[in-house]
Amino acid sequence: MPQGLVNLPQRAARTRKFKVTMTVTLPTAPADSDLQLVERTVAGDQRAYELLVIKYQRRIERLIGRMVRDSDLVPDIAQETFIRAYRALHQFRGDAQFYTWLYRIAVNTAKKALMDMKRNPVISENALRGSDEEDETSRLGHELTSEETPETILAAQEIAAAVNAAMEALPEDLRQAVTLREIEGLTYEEIAAAMECPIGTVRSRIFRAREAISARVRPLLENQSGKRW
């Protein structure tokens, strides 16, 4: 008898019929990495690039939306970003994360659009609260808006205006560094790759940006909450 088969009694074998239902779960194939999708695209697989667009489209649109005032322009700038990325895809070697590379193209595309329209980028206070390292500014701002009253709503609006003003007043290199860190959540290494500068320079820029924003917002926080940070 072959190994693994059950030896049923002869009588039972003649009088019973057994129906065995087996459910086989096939292993799910792992999704291709960004680099693999890039390589497939360069080799002529258009579907591979569609997957990259699907993966990063919303993230790129959110980024662009923080830089331009007119939300109607976001889809066009995002589309132009992906077109430029597609044309330059053969230059991507995987030395940095694909999103870091794509981010740089998106920023440059948005900046060009802003220059064409002579508009300034604006980043909201809510976006700054997306940091994985919640600082006391964010904590106090959250406390101010935890109970909505006319006073707290007004305070939140004043803080948002102060943050926007502080961000607009930052030099471009500081604004870009703090945006990458606080909003996009990139590591210092990824920011250094995106901005093409040493990690020490990245840390310095982020520190200076935070200090400038804090100096602008601190008086409002102290006035509204009576707490120092």
N, C-alpha and C positions, 0 to 999 in steps of 0.2 A: 504494500500500500504506500502511495507517495506520502512523504512526510508532510504533516500539516492538515491532512484530511481526517474527518471524524469517522470512526468505524461504527455505523449505526447497526443495531440488530436487524437481521434479515426481515423479520415480520414488520418492524416499523418502517423499514425501507420500502416494503411493498404497499403499505396501507396509507402512508403519509407523503404529501408533497410539500417540500420546503421552498419558499420563495425568499431569496436573499436580495435585498436592495442595498447597493453600495453607492455612497456619495463620495466622489473623488474631488478634492479641492486642488486645483492646479496652482502652483506657486505663481504669485504675481511678479511679472518681470519688473526689475527696478527701473525707475525713470532715468533717462539719460541725464548726465550732468550738463551744466551749461556749456562746458568746453566741448563735450560730445555733440551737443546740438549745433554749436558753432561750426564744428568740423563737418557735420552733415550738411549744413547750409552751404558752406563753401564748396562742398562736393556736388551741389545742385539740388539738394532736398529742400524744396520750398516749405514743406510742412514743418520741418524742424525750426525754421525761423518763425513761423506762425506760433509755435509753442513758446518760444522765447518772448514774443510779443504778448501773448496771453498771460504769461507768468509775471511780466513786469509792467504791463500797461497801466494798471491802476496806481501802482507805486510811483511811476514816472509822472502820471497826471497829478497826483497829490503834490509831488515836488514842484512841478511847474505852477500849480495853483497857488503855492505859497510865494512864488516869485512875481506873479503878474496880478494886476488888479481885476482884469476882465476875465471872468470864468469862461466866457464864450470863446476865448482865444486858446484855452488849454488844449482842446482836442487837436487843433491845427498844429500847435507847437509840439505836442507829443508825437503826432504823425511825422512831422519833419525830423524829430529826433530819431525815430526808428528808421526812417529812410536814410538818414546820414549814417547811422550805425550799420545798416545793411551794406551800404557802399564801402564802408571802411572795415568790414568784418574780416577781411583777409589779413588785416594788420593785427588782429587780436591774437596774442600768443599764450594767454592764460597765466601770465606772470602775476596779474592781480585778479580779483574777483570780477566776473562779468558785469555785475551790477555797478561796481566801482567805475569800470570803464564806461558803461552806459550812462551813469550819472554825470560824468564829466561832459559827455556829448549833450545831455539834456540841459545842463547848466549853461553851456556855451550857446546852445540854440535859443534858450530863453533870454539870455543876455543880449543876443543879437536882435531878437524881437523887441526887447525893451528899448534898445538903442534906436531901432527904427521908429518906434512909437514915442520915444522920449519919455518913457515912464520909469518909475522907480519900483523896485521889488518891495513887497510888504510881507512880513511873516507874522502870523497872529500869535497872541499870547497862548492860546490853546495848543498850538503846535509846539511851543517851547516846553509845554508840560509833558511831552512825549518822551522825555529823557529816561533812560533806565537807571540813572543815578539821580533820584529826586532830591533836589536841593531845597533849602528852607523857603526860598522864594515861592516855589511851586506849592509847598505845603501850606504856607500862609495864604496864598492866593486861593487854594482849595477851601480853607477855612472860611474865607470871606464869602465864598459863593455857596457854602454848604446849606445855608438857610436863606432862601431868596426873599428878600424884602426890598423895598425901593432903595434903601440905603446901601445894602450889599450889592444890588445890581449896579447902582451908580459907581460904587467903589471898584467893582470888577471892570466896568467900562473904562474907568480912569486908569487902572493898572494896564489893561490891554492897550490903551492909547500910548501909555508911557513905554511899554515894551516895544510897540511898533516904532515909536519915535527913536528909541535907543538902537533898535536893529537897523533902521534906515541911516542912522548917523555913523554906524560902524564902517570902517574901511572895508573894501571888498574882501580882502583876504581873511579878516577876522569874521566877517559875516558868513562867508562860505565855510570856514572851519567849524564855527559853532552850529551852523545848520546841519552839517554832516554828522556831528556828534549828537546834538540834542534832539534833532528831528528825525534824521535818517537812522540813527543808532549805529553808525559805523564805528569800528574799532579805530584806535589811533593809527595802527598800521595801515588800515584801509584808507583812512583819510590822507595819510602821508603819500600813499600811492596815487590817490585821486588828485591831490594838489601838487604832486611831484616836489616834495620837500621833506626834510628830515623829520622824524617823529618829535624831536625836541622842539622844533619850530611849530609843529601842530599843537603841542601842549601849551606853548607860550601864547599862541593866538587864541586858543580856547579860553585860557585863563584871563587874558586881557579883555576878551569879549564879555565874559561873565561879569568881570569887575565893572565894565562900562554899563552893562544892563542893570546890575545891582545898584550902582550909584544913581541911576535914573529912577528906579522903582522903589528903593529903600524908603525915601521920605513918605511916599504914599502908604506903604505897608505900616510904617511906624505910626503914622497919623490915624490909620484906620483900626489897627489892632492893638497898638500900644506895646508891641513886642519888637525886640531887636533881633537881627539875624546876621 
